[in-house]
């Protein structure tokens, strides 16, 4: 998965994911499979599982990290698989 540093929040409506959400792994995988825009904060999502990383790669996502706050990540599908 490609990673980019960005200066501002990307346009679009992002679904926020966190380990504090019940059944977050299933929800996260569903969002990926639907090609949704996803955001998360490293403080609320310290590590992505290998399964989630694999699905992000399979679905052609890129990780956009806010330059002014490296904890804030935006996952964007760069093309349809």
Secondary structure, DSSP 8 states (H G I E B T S, - for coil): --EEEESS--SS--EE--TTSTTHHHHHHHHHHTT--EEEETTT-----HHHHHHHHHTTEEEEEETT-TTEEEEEE-S--
